[in-house]
Amino acid sequence: MNKRNPEHGAALILALVLLAALTVLGLTAVTLSSVEVRIAQNDFNMRSALDAAEGGIQVGIEHAQQFPGTDTSISSGSDLPLSYSVDVSASEKVVAPPAGYSLDYISRVYQIESTGSMSAGSAQISKRITVEEIVGPQRAGY
């Protein structure tokens, strides 16, 4: 008469359960690491686009210094992974002199907007600044 041991095959079942648990753990780790890689890549793209936008702002400021009071649109070109486009709009007005002065001042206000892009539009960031320049004194009726 053969008596069966009730624990016969328990090691196999335990090994299969442990293997399944480790497989789930491994798949979870792979999934999380691929998500982390995508997050890091998106962060890199956004930071690069921000750098390009800030570079465009600097180009706009330089343009405003070289060509006071003029509007323009400037683009860096799109053949590189990083690119920017800048719009500069300028307005000018005569400011009355303070009491006791007879000469007028000129106030120039520049709206500079720059859009930076990374990797063919995968990330875009826009920055806008307003710069006011007071120039003077100017002779009345300049």
Secondary structure, DSSP 8 states (H G I E B T S, - for coil): -----TTTTHHHHHHHHHHHHHHHHHHHHHHHHHHHHHHHHHHHHHHHHHHHHHHHHHHHHHHHHHSTT--EEEE--SSSSEEEEEEEEEEEEEE---TT---EEEEEEEEEEEEEEETTTTEEEEEEEEEEEEEEEE-TT-
